[in-house]
Amino acid sequence: MDEMRAFVARLYDVTVLESQQKYVNFPAPSRAIYPGTFGGDTFYAAQVTYWGENRNTFNAIARRSSFTTGAKAMTKYYGVEPHGFITVGSSEAAALMDAVAQWIDAKCP
């Protein structure tokens, strides 16, 4: 559970929200990096909440063991895919790589 809290905290550290505009030294409107447009505008308007912003990106946490019930609930709420029992060459590791590839294919045509 503590590992999940730390992971979500790091997501917050790298997320720009609309309400933070007054604290950053950039012209309005606040912008977030968006990887979906190569060669064009690579930014989109910052979201109002972390919850909304987490749904614009692919967020996953992987570990060699399972996740506690509380950690699983946090992953669902915060839009983070939990991938447990990851070992080199395992089907779980392949499923994680497939999930990343599918997101890239869907978001970066």
N, CA, C and O atoms as a Tinker XYZ file with bonds, in Angstrom:
   436  protein
     1  N      0.821000   -1.177000    0.000000    73     2
     2  CA     0.000000    0.000000    0.000000    64     1     3
     3  C      0.878000    1.259000    0.000000    63     2     4     5
     4  O      0.588000    2.214000   -0.721000    81     3
     5  N      1.948000    1.264000    0.805000    73     3     6
     6  CA     2.833000    2.423000    0.839000    64     5     7
     7  C      3.505000    2.645000   -0.507000    63     6     8     9
     8  O      3.699000    3.785000   -0.930000    81     7
     9  N      3.862000    1.550000   -1.184000    73     7    10
    10  CA     4.469000    1.649000   -2.507000    64     9    11
    11  C      3.500000    2.315000   -3.483000    63    10    12    13
    12  O      3.909000    3.139000   -4.301000    81    11
    13  N      2.228000    1.963000   -3.397000    73    11    14
    14  CA     1.217000    2.545000   -4.280000    64    13    15
    15  C      1.045000    4.028000   -3.984000    63    14    16    17
    16  O      0.939000    4.834000   -4.908000    81    15
    17  N      1.016000    4.392000   -2.725000    73    15    18
    18  CA     0.910000    5.813000   -2.359000    64    17    19
    19  C      2.101000    6.597000   -2.916000    63    18    20    21
    20  O      1.930000    7.698000   -3.438000    81    19
    21  N      3.285000    6.040000   -2.807000    73    19    22
    22  CA     4.482000    6.707000   -3.330000    64    21    23
    23  C      4.407000    6.852000   -4.844000    63    22    24    25
    24  O      4.803000    7.884000   -5.385000    81    23
    25  N      3.906000    5.836000   -5.530000    73    23    26
    26  CA     3.776000    5.887000   -6.985000    64    25    27
    27  C      2.802000    6.989000   -7.395000    63    26    28    29
    28  O      3.097000    7.779000   -8.292000    81    27
    29  N      1.644000    7.043000   -6.740000    73    27    30
    30  CA     0.663000    8.083000   -7.051000    64    29    31
    31  C      1.245000    9.460000   -6.753000    63    30    32    33
    32  O      1.003000   10.408000   -7.500000    81    31
    33  N      1.999000    9.578000   -5.681000    73    31    34
    34  CA     2.636000   10.863000   -5.367000    64    33    35
    35  C      3.593000   11.288000   -6.471000    63    34    36    37
    36  O      3.647000   12.471000   -6.806000    81    35
    37  N      4.349000   10.358000   -7.044000    73    35    38
    38  CA     5.261000   10.700000   -8.151000    64    37    39
    39  C      4.480000   11.116000   -9.396000    63    38    40    41
    40  O      4.912000   12.006000  -10.128000    81    39
    41  N      3.323000   10.476000   -9.642000    73    39    42
    42  CA     2.475000   10.912000  -10.757000    64    41    43
    43  C      2.062000   12.364000  -10.556000    63    42    44    45
    44  O      2.068000   13.154000  -11.501000    81    43
    45  N      1.703000   12.714000   -9.325000    73    43    46
    46  CA     1.313000   14.091000   -9.039000    64    45    47
    47  C      2.469000   15.054000   -9.246000    63    46    48    49
    48  O      2.265000   16.186000   -9.685000    81    47
    49  N      3.681000   14.612000   -8.935000    73    47    50
    50  CA     4.857000   15.471000   -9.097000    64    49    51
    51  C      5.085000   15.885000  -10.539000    63    50    52    53
    52  O      5.623000   16.963000  -10.792000    81    51
    53  N      4.685000   15.047000  -11.490000    73    51    54
    54  CA     4.961000   15.341000  -12.902000    64    53    55
    55  C      3.715000   15.773000  -13.677000    63    54    56    57
    56  O      3.741000   15.840000  -14.906000    81    55
    57  N      2.628000   16.066000  -12.964000    73    55    58
    58  CA     1.379000   16.453000  -13.602000    64    57    59
    59  C      1.152000   17.951000  -13.444000    63    58    60    61
    60  O      1.312000   18.499000  -12.353000    81    59
    61  N      0.781000   18.608000  -14.535000    73    59    62
    62  CA     0.449000   20.032000  -14.501000    64    61    63
    63  C     -1.071000   20.154000  -14.593000    63    62    64    65
    64  O     -1.693000   19.613000  -15.508000    81    63
    65  N     -1.658000   20.870000  -13.638000    73    63    66
    66  CA    -3.100000   21.087000  -13.641000    64    65    67
    67  C     -3.413000   22.537000  -13.974000    63    66    68    69
    68  O     -2.567000   23.419000  -13.831000    81    67
    69  N     -4.628000   22.765000  -14.414000    73    67    70
    70  CA    -5.077000   24.109000  -14.761000    64    69    71
    71  C     -4.907000   25.081000  -13.592000    63    70    72    73
    72  O     -4.489000   26.222000  -13.789000    81    71
    73  N     -5.229000   24.634000  -12.383000    73    71    74
    74  CA    -5.176000   25.502000  -11.203000    64    73    75
    75  C     -3.760000   25.922000  -10.824000    63    74    76    77
    76  O     -3.582000   26.863000  -10.051000    81    75
    77  N     -2.754000   25.240000  -11.356000    73    75    78
    78  CA    -1.371000   25.565000  -11.021000    64    77    79
    79  C     -0.794000   26.675000  -11.892000    63    78    80    81
    80  O      0.353000   27.076000  -11.695000    81    79
    81  N     -1.570000   27.180000  -12.853000    73    79    82
    82  CA    -1.086000   28.202000  -13.778000    64    81    83
    83  C     -0.494000   29.398000  -13.044000    63    82    84    85
    84  O      0.539000   29.928000  -13.454000    81    83
    85  N     -1.131000   29.821000  -11.977000    73    83    86
    86  CA    -0.660000   31.019000  -11.272000    64    85    87
    87  C      0.696000   30.817000  -10.594000    63    86    88    89
    88  O      1.332000   31.791000  -10.190000    81    87
    89  N      1.147000   29.565000  -10.465000    73    87    90
    90  CA     2.413000   29.273000   -9.804000    64    89    91
    91  C      3.570000   29.000000  -10.759000    63    90    92    93
    92  O      4.723000   28.934000  -10.334000    81    91
    93  N      3.273000   28.843000  -12.028000    73    91    94
    94  CA     4.333000   28.553000  -12.992000    64    93    95
    95  C      4.634000   29.788000  -13.827000    63    94    96    97
    96  O      3.759000   30.622000  -14.056000    81    95
    97  N      5.853000   29.897000  -14.272000    73    95    98
    98  CA     6.287000   31.075000  -15.010000    64    97    99
    99  C      6.164000   30.847000  -16.515000    63    98   100   101
   100  O      7.134000   31.017000  -17.253000    81    99
   101  N      4.974000   30.463000  -16.967000    73    99   102
   102  CA     4.704000   30.248000  -18.374000    64   101   103
   103  C      3.424000   30.982000  -18.738000    63   102   104   105
   104  O      2.554000   31.163000  -17.885000    81   103
   105  N      3.296000   31.401000  -19.968000    73   103   106
   106  CA     2.051000   32.086000  -20.356000    64   105   107
   107  C      0.858000   31.135000  -20.316000    63   106   108   109
   108  O      0.992000   29.935000  -20.558000    81   107
   109  N     -0.300000   31.689000  -20.009000    73   107   110
   110  CA    -1.536000   30.894000  -19.985000    64   109   111
   111  C     -1.928000   30.531000  -21.408000    63   110   112   113
   112  O     -1.499000   31.231000  -22.325000    81   111
   113  N     -2.699000   29.503000  -21.657000    73   111   114
   114  CA    -3.206000   28.563000  -20.661000    64   113   115
   115  C     -2.175000   27.494000  -20.329000    63   114   116   117
   116  O     -1.241000   27.250000  -21.094000    81   115
   117  N     -2.362000   26.856000  -19.164000    73   115   118
   118  CA    -1.474000   25.760000  -18.779000    64   117   119
   119  C     -1.574000   24.658000  -19.815000    63   118   120   121
   120  O     -2.654000   24.365000  -20.327000    81   119
   121  N     -0.440000   24.052000  -20.117000    73   119   122
   122  CA    -0.407000   22.987000  -21.117000    64   121   123
   123  C      0.270000   21.771000  -20.515000    63   122   124   125
   124  O      1.142000   21.895000  -19.655000    81   123
   125  N     -0.134000   20.603000  -20.968000    73   123   126
   126  CA     0.472000   19.349000  -20.555000    64   125   127
   127  C      1.043000   18.675000  -21.794000    63   126   128   129
   128  O      0.549000   18.887000  -22.901000    81   127
   129  N      2.067000   17.874000  -21.615000    73   127   130
   130  CA     2.680000   17.178000  -22.749000    64   129   131
   131  C      1.746000   16.069000  -23.205000    63   130   132   133
   132  O      1.244000   15.291000  -22.394000    81   131
   133  N      1.523000   16.007000  -24.498000    73   131   134
   134  CA     0.662000   14.976000  -25.072000    64   133   135
   135  C      1.426000   14.263000  -26.172000    63   134   136   137
   136  O      1.823000   14.897000  -27.150000    81   135
   137  N      1.642000   12.957000  -26.038000    73   135   138
   138  CA     2.463000   12.240000  -27.012000    64   137   139
   139  C      1.716000   11.807000  -28.277000    63   138   140   141
   140  O      2.288000   11.109000  -29.114000    81   139
   141  N      0.462000   12.205000  -28.430000    73   139   142
   142  CA    -0.338000   11.675000  -29.517000    64   141   143
   143  C     -0.167000   12.339000  -30.868000    63   142   144   145
   144  O     -0.740000   11.869000  -31.851000    81   143
   145  N      0.597000   13.409000  -30.951000    73   143   146
   146  CA     0.742000   14.090000  -32.234000    64   145   147
   147  C      2.215000   14.324000  -32.535000    63   146   148   149
   148  O      2.827000   15.243000  -31.990000    81   147
   149  N      2.766000   13.519000  -33.377000    73   147   150
   150  CA     4.159000   13.677000  -33.758000    64   149   151
   151  C      4.258000   14.628000  -34.929000    63   150   152   153
   152  O      3.546000   14.469000  -35.921000    81   151
   153  N      5.129000   15.612000  -34.829000    73   151   154
   154  CA     5.311000   16.561000  -35.901000    64   153   155
   155  C      4.313000   17.701000  -35.865000    63   154   156   157
   156  O      4.402000   18.619000  -36.680000    81   155
   157  N      3.361000   17.667000  -34.938000    73   155   158
   158  CA     2.371000   18.730000  -34.811000    64   157   159
   159  C      2.427000   19.314000  -33.421000    63   158   160   161
   160  O      3.482000   19.320000  -32.787000    81   159
   161  N      1.301000   19.806000  -32.943000    73   159   162
   162  CA     1.217000   20.365000  -31.603000    64   161   163
   163  C      1.304000   19.216000  -30.594000    63   162   164   165
   164  O      0.436000   18.344000  -30.568000    81   163
   165  N      2.334000   19.218000  -29.778000    73   163   166
   166  CA     2.551000   18.114000  -28.837000    64   165   167
   167  C      2.004000   18.415000  -27.446000    63   166   168   169
   168  O      2.386000   17.755000  -26.480000    81   167
   169  N      1.130000   19.387000  -27.330000    73   167   170
   170  CA     0.581000   19.749000  -26.033000    64   169   171
   171  C     -0.938000   19.804000  -26.091000    63   170   172   173
   172  O     -1.510000   19.932000  -27.173000    81   171
   173  N     -1.589000   19.711000  -24.958000    73   171   174
   174  CA    -3.033000   19.866000  -24.855000    64   173   175
   175  C     -3.313000   20.648000  -23.576000    63   174   176   177
   176  O     -2.437000   20.772000  -22.720000    81   175
   177  N     -4.503000   21.164000  -23.446000    73   175   178
   178  CA    -4.858000   21.955000  -22.267000    64   177   179
   179  C     -4.792000   21.095000  -21.017000    63   178   180   181
   180  O     -5.266000   19.959000  -21.000000    81   179
   181  N     -4.201000   21.651000  -19.976000    73   179   182
   182  CA    -4.107000   20.936000  -18.698000    64   181   183
   183  C     -5.510000   20.674000  -18.147000    63   182   184   185
   184  O     -6.426000   21.474000  -18.339000    81   183
   185  N     -5.656000   19.565000  -17.476000    73   183   186
   186  CA    -6.938000   19.186000  -16.887000    64   185   187
   187  C     -7.135000   19.898000  -15.550000    63   186   188   189
   188  O     -6.201000   20.480000  -14.999000    81   187
   189  N     -8.353000   19.844000  -15.046000    73   187   190
   190  CA    -8.679000   20.479000  -13.778000    64   189   191
   191  C     -8.256000   19.603000  -12.597000    63   190   192   193
   192  O     -7.857000   20.123000  -11.555000    81   191
   193  N     -8.340000   18.286000  -12.750000    73   191   194
   194  CA    -8.035000   17.377000  -11.638000    64   193   195
   195  C     -6.975000   16.351000  -12.031000    63   194   196   197
   196  O     -6.780000   16.065000  -13.212000    81   195
   197  N     -6.295000   15.805000  -11.029000    73   195   198
   198  CA    -5.347000   14.718000  -11.271000    64   197   199
   199  C     -6.080000   13.502000  -11.828000    63   198   200   201
   200  O     -5.565000   12.805000  -12.702000    81   199
   201  N     -7.288000   13.251000  -11.315000    73   199   202
   202  CA    -8.080000   12.112000  -11.758000    64   201   203
   203  C     -8.304000   12.187000  -13.267000    63   202   204   205
   204  O     -8.141000   11.196000  -13.978000    81   203
   205  N     -8.676000   13.362000  -13.743000    73   203   206
   206  CA    -8.886000   13.536000  -15.174000    64   205   207
   207  C     -7.602000   13.421000  -15.963000    63   206   208   209
   208  O     -7.581000   12.821000  -17.038000    81   207
   209  N     -6.541000   13.985000  -15.446000    73   207   210
   210  CA    -5.252000   13.955000  -16.147000    64   209   211
   211  C     -4.714000   12.537000  -16.260000    63   210   212   213
   212  O     -4.125000   12.182000  -17.280000    81   211
   213  N     -4.907000   11.723000  -15.231000    73   211   214
   214  CA    -4.408000   10.344000  -15.259000    64   213   215
   215  C     -5.040000    9.529000  -16.375000    63   214   216   217
   216  O     -4.464000    8.527000  -16.800000    81   215
   217  N     -6.183000    9.922000  -16.851000    73   215   218
   218  CA    -6.845000    9.194000  -17.924000    64   217   219
   219  C     -6.344000    9.602000  -19.304000    63   218   220   221
   220  O     -6.740000    8.993000  -20.298000    81   219
   221  N     -5.491000   10.609000  -19.392000    73   219   222
   222  CA    -4.882000   11.025000  -20.658000    64   221   223
   223  C     -3.559000   10.321000  -20.927000    63   222   224   225
   224  O     -3.014000   10.413000  -22.027000    81   223
   225  N     -3.044000    9.618000  -19.924000    73   223   226
   226  CA    -1.741000    8.980000  -20.044000    64   225   227
   227  C     -1.840000    7.503000  -19.685000    63   226   228   229
   228  O     -2.827000    7.064000  -19.094000    81   227
   229  N     -0.814000    6.745000  -20.046000    73   227   230
   230  CA    -0.757000    5.336000  -19.650000    64   229   231
   231  C      0.072000    5.252000  -18.381000    63   230   232   233
   232  O      1.249000    5.611000  -18.369000    81   231
   233  N     -0.547000    4.778000  -17.321000    73   231   234
   234  CA     0.127000    4.638000  -16.033000    64   233   235
   235  C      0.025000    3.186000  -15.593000    63   234   236   237
   236  O     -1.071000    2.631000  -15.514000    81   235
   237  N      1.154000    2.579000  -15.308000    73   235   238
   238  CA     1.168000    1.193000  -14.859000    64   237   239
   239  C      2.201000    1.046000  -13.752000    63   238   240   241
   240  O      3.208000    1.754000  -13.716000    81   239
   241  N      1.931000    0.120000  -12.861000    73   239   242
   242  CA     2.895000   -0.222000  -11.828000    64   241   243
   243  C      3.088000   -1.732000  -11.898000    63   242   244   245
   244  O      2.123000   -2.494000  -11.955000    81   243
   245  N      4.335000   -2.144000  -11.894000    73   243   246
   246  CA     4.665000   -3.564000  -12.026000    64   245   247
   247  C      5.486000   -4.002000  -10.822000    63   246   248   249
   248  O      6.308000   -3.252000  -10.295000    81   247
   249  N      5.239000   -5.234000  -10.403000    73   247   250
   250  CA     6.018000   -5.786000   -9.294000    64   249   251
   251  C      6.113000   -7.300000   -9.411000    63   250   252   253
   252  O      5.350000   -7.926000  -10.147000    81   251
   253  N      7.050000   -7.877000   -8.683000    73   251   254
   254  CA     7.287000   -9.319000   -8.748000    64   253   255
   255  C      6.235000  -10.112000   -7.979000    63   254   256   257
   256  O      6.073000  -11.309000   -8.217000    81   255
   257  N      5.529000   -9.472000   -7.073000    73   255   258
   258  CA     4.524000  -10.174000   -6.277000    64   257   259
   259  C      3.142000   -9.600000   -6.586000    63   258   260   261
   260  O      2.963000   -8.888000   -7.575000    81   259
   261  N      2.173000   -9.915000   -5.735000    73   259   262
   262  CA     0.808000   -9.438000   -5.959000    64   261   263
   263  C      0.611000   -8.060000   -5.320000    63   262   264   265
   264  O      1.537000   -7.492000   -4.743000    81   263
   265  N     -0.604000   -7.539000   -5.434000    73   263   266
   266  CA    -0.965000   -6.261000   -4.831000    64   265   267
   267  C     -1.986000   -6.506000   -3.727000    63   266   268   269
   268  O     -2.818000   -7.407000   -3.835000    81   267
   269  N     -1.923000   -5.710000   -2.673000    73   267   270
   270  CA    -2.920000   -5.820000   -1.608000    64   269   271
   271  C     -4.259000   -5.299000   -2.122000    63   270   272   273
   272  O     -4.322000   -4.617000   -3.145000    81   271
   273  N     -5.306000   -5.625000   -1.411000    73   271   274
   274  CA    -6.644000   -5.168000   -1.797000    64   273   275
   275  C     -6.702000   -3.645000   -1.830000    63   274   276   277
   276  O     -7.302000   -3.063000   -2.733000    81   275
   277  N     -6.083000   -3.005000   -0.855000    73   275   278
   278  CA    -6.074000   -1.540000   -0.812000    64   277   279
   279  C     -5.324000   -0.936000   -1.986000    63   278   280   281
   280  O     -5.761000    0.062000   -2.560000    81   279
   281  N     -4.203000   -1.535000   -2.342000    73   279   282
   282  CA    -3.424000   -1.038000   -3.483000    64   281   283
   283  C     -4.202000   -1.221000   -4.783000    63   282   284   285
   284  O     -4.174000   -0.350000   -5.653000    81   283
   285  N     -4.893000   -2.347000   -4.917000    73   283   286
   286  CA    -5.707000   -2.572000   -6.119000    64   285   287
   287  C     -6.806000   -1.525000   -6.238000    63   286   288   289
   288  O     -7.088000   -1.036000   -7.332000    81   287
   289  N     -7.425000   -1.182000   -5.113000    73   287   290
   290  CA    -8.478000   -0.156000   -5.125000    64   289   291
   291  C     -7.901000    1.189000   -5.555000    63   290   292   293
   292  O     -8.536000    1.931000   -6.304000    81   291
   293  N     -6.697000    1.501000   -5.080000    73   291   294
   294  CA    -6.062000    2.768000   -5.470000    64   293   295
   295  C     -5.732000    2.783000   -6.959000    63   294   296   297
   296  O     -5.896000    3.813000   -7.612000    81   295
   297  N     -5.270000    1.660000   -7.506000    73   295   298
   298  CA    -4.933000    1.640000   -8.932000    64   297   299
   299  C     -6.178000    1.897000   -9.765000    63   298   300   301
   300  O     -6.125000    2.630000  -10.752000    81   299
   301  N     -7.279000    1.308000   -9.381000    73   299   302
   302  CA    -8.525000    1.507000  -10.121000    64   301   303
   303  C     -8.958000    2.970000  -10.046000    63   302   304   305
   304  O     -9.297000    3.566000  -11.068000    81   303
   305  N     -8.949000    3.545000   -8.862000    73   303   306
   306  CA    -9.393000    4.925000   -8.686000    64   305   307
   307  C     -8.506000    5.911000   -9.445000    63   306   308   309
   308  O     -9.009000    6.835000  -10.084000    81   307
   309  N     -7.192000    5.717000   -9.378000    73   307   310
   310  CA    -6.262000    6.670000   -9.985000    64   309   311
   311  C     -5.931000    6.371000  -11.443000    63   310   312   313
   312  O     -5.120000    7.081000  -12.038000    81   311
   313  N     -6.527000    5.352000  -12.029000    73   311   314
   314  CA    -6.277000    5.057000  -13.438000    64   313   315
   315  C     -4.897000    4.481000  -13.689000    63   314   316   317
   316  O     -4.250000    4.816000  -14.681000    81   315
   317  N     -4.444000    3.616000  -12.793000    73   315   318
   318  CA    -3.135000    2.975000  -12.900000    64   317   319
   319  C     -3.356000    1.476000  -13.101000    63   318   320   321
   320  O     -4.098000    0.849000  -12.345000    81   319
   321  N     -2.718000    0.908000  -14.112000    73   319   322
   322  CA    -2.844000   -0.533000  -14.349000    64   321   323
   323  C     -1.864000   -1.297000  -13.462000    63   322   324   325
   324  O     -0.656000   -1.081000  -13.561000    81   323
   325  N     -2.361000   -2.194000  -12.590000    73   323   326
   326  CA    -1.444000   -3.003000  -11.783000    64   325   327
   327  C     -1.033000   -4.258000  -12.555000    63   326   328   329
   328  O     -1.883000   -4.961000  -13.101000    81   327
   329  N      0.244000   -4.530000  -12.597000    73   327   330
   330  CA     0.756000   -5.744000  -13.244000    64   329   331
   331  C      1.636000   -6.461000  -12.229000    63   330   332   333
   332  O      2.741000   -6.015000  -11.918000    81   331
   333  N      1.128000   -7.583000  -11.717000    73   331   334
   334  CA     1.846000   -8.335000  -10.702000    64   333   335
   335  C      2.497000   -9.588000  -11.259000    63   334   336   337
   336  O      2.241000  -10.006000  -12.388000    81   335
   337  N      3.340000  -10.166000  -10.434000    73   335   338
   338  CA     4.050000  -11.412000  -10.746000    64   337   339
   339  C      4.911000  -11.282000  -12.006000    63   338   340   341
   340  O      4.986000  -12.208000  -12.814000    81   339
   341  N      5.557000  -10.128000  -12.163000    73   339   342
   342  CA     6.406000   -9.866000  -13.326000    64   341   343
   343  C      7.772000  -10.498000  -13.105000    63   342   344   345
   344  O      8.455000  -10.189000  -12.129000    81   343
   345  N      8.161000  -11.370000  -14.000000    73   343   346
   346  CA     9.511000  -11.932000  -14.032000    64   345   347
   347  C      9.951000  -11.965000  -15.487000    63   346   348   349
   348  O      9.120000  -11.920000  -16.395000    81   347
   349  N     11.238000  -12.044000  -15.705000    73   347   350
   350  CA    11.781000  -12.051000  -17.061000    64   349   351
   351  C     11.181000  -13.208000  -17.858000    63   350   352   353
   352  O     11.235000  -14.361000  -17.429000    81   351
   353  N     10.618000  -12.897000  -19.003000    73   351   354
   354  CA    10.074000  -13.910000  -19.887000    64   353   355
   355  C      8.709000  -14.462000  -19.502000    63   354   356   357
   356  O      8.206000  -15.366000  -20.170000    81   355
   357  N      8.097000  -13.942000  -18.444000    73   355   358
   358  CA     6.801000  -14.468000  -18.004000    64   357   359
   359  C      5.662000  -13.950000  -18.876000    63   358   360   361
   360  O      5.799000  -12.944000  -19.573000    81   359
   361  N      4.542000  -14.653000  -18.824000    73   359   362
   362  CA     3.361000  -14.197000  -19.567000    64   361   363
   363  C      2.852000  -12.878000  -18.996000    63   362   364   365
   364  O      2.279000  -12.071000  -19.728000    81   363
   365  N      3.052000  -12.649000  -17.703000    73   363   366
   366  CA     2.652000  -11.382000  -17.088000    64   365   367
   367  C      3.490000  -10.223000  -17.634000    63   366   368   369
   368  O      2.968000   -9.137000  -17.881000    81   367
   369  N      4.791000  -10.460000  -17.821000    73   367   370
   370  CA     5.657000   -9.431000  -18.405000    64   369   371
   371  C      5.239000   -9.138000  -19.848000    63   370   372   373
   372  O      5.228000   -7.985000  -20.279000    81   371
   373  N      4.903000  -10.178000  -20.574000    73   371   374
   374  CA     4.437000  -10.003000  -21.955000    64   373   375
   375  C      3.123000   -9.227000  -21.986000    63   374   376   377
   376  O      2.917000   -8.395000  -22.869000    81   375
   377  N      2.229000   -9.494000  -21.022000    73   375   378
   378  CA     0.950000   -8.778000  -20.963000    64   377   379
   379  C      1.175000   -7.289000  -20.697000    63   378   380   381
   380  O      0.476000   -6.447000  -21.258000    81   379
   381  N      2.139000   -6.966000  -19.850000    73   379   382
   382  CA     2.470000   -5.556000  -19.588000    64   381   383
   383  C      2.983000   -4.878000  -20.857000    63   382   384   385
   384  O      2.542000   -3.781000  -21.200000    81   383
   385  N      3.909000   -5.526000  -21.549000    73   383   386
   386  CA     4.442000   -4.949000  -22.788000    64   385   387
   387  C      3.350000   -4.802000  -23.842000    63   386   388   389
   388  O      3.336000   -3.825000  -24.590000    81   387
   389  N      2.442000   -5.764000  -23.904000    73   387   390
   390  CA     1.311000   -5.671000  -24.833000    64   389   391
   391  C      0.414000   -4.485000  -24.492000    63   390   392   393
   392  O     -0.039000   -3.769000  -25.385000    81   391
   393  N      0.160000   -4.278000  -23.203000    73   391   394
   394  CA    -0.679000   -3.154000  -22.784000    64   393   395
   395  C     -0.048000   -1.823000  -23.179000    63   394   396   397
   396  O     -0.742000   -0.921000  -23.649000    81   395
   397  N      1.261000   -1.696000  -22.991000    73   395   398
   398  CA     1.973000   -0.478000  -23.388000    64   397   399
   399  C      1.882000   -0.284000  -24.898000    63   398   400   401
   400  O      1.575000    0.811000  -25.371000    81   399
   401  N      2.147000   -1.340000  -25.647000    73   399   402
   402  CA     2.116000   -1.253000  -27.113000    64   401   403
   403  C      0.719000   -0.904000  -27.625000    63   402   404   405
   404  O      0.580000   -0.111000  -28.556000    81   403
   405  N     -0.309000   -1.488000  -27.023000    73   403   406
   406  CA    -1.679000   -1.203000  -27.448000    64   405   407
   407  C     -2.041000    0.252000  -27.178000    63   406   408   409
   408  O     -2.711000    0.885000  -27.994000    81   407
   409  N     -1.604000    0.789000  -26.037000    73   407   410
   410  CA    -1.880000    2.192000  -25.729000    64   409   411
   411  C     -1.180000    3.093000  -26.738000    63   410   412   413
   412  O     -1.769000    4.052000  -27.237000    81   411
   413  N      0.069000    2.787000  -27.034000    73   411   414
   414  CA     0.814000    3.591000  -28.012000    64   413   415
   415  C      0.129000    3.540000  -29.379000    63   414   416   417
   416  O     -0.033000    4.568000  -30.035000    81   415
   417  N     -0.271000    2.348000  -29.801000    73   415   418
   418  CA    -0.960000    2.206000  -31.091000    64   417   419
   419  C     -2.253000    3.000000  -31.126000    63   418   420   421
   420  O     -2.589000    3.598000  -32.148000    81   419
   421  N     -2.986000    3.008000  -30.011000    73   419   422
   422  CA    -4.266000    3.712000  -29.952000    64   421   423
   423  C     -4.094000    5.229000  -29.901000    63   422   424   425
   424  O     -4.885000    5.961000  -30.495000    81   423
   425  N     -3.063000    5.706000  -29.193000    73   423   426
   426  CA    -2.893000    7.145000  -28.967000    64   425   427
   427  C     -1.963000    7.815000  -29.962000    63   426   428   429
   428  O     -2.039000    9.029000  -30.154000    81   427
   429  N     -1.093000    7.053000  -30.593000    73   427   430
   430  CA    -0.082000    7.628000  -31.491000    64   429   431
   431  C     -0.169000    6.957000  -32.857000    63   430   432   433
   432  O      0.731000    6.212000  -33.246000    81   431
   433  N     -1.251000    7.219000  -33.584000    73   431   434
   434  CA    -1.440000    6.525000  -34.864000    64   433   435
   435  C     -0.392000    6.875000  -35.918000    63   434   436
   436  O     -0.442000    6.358000  -37.034000    81   435
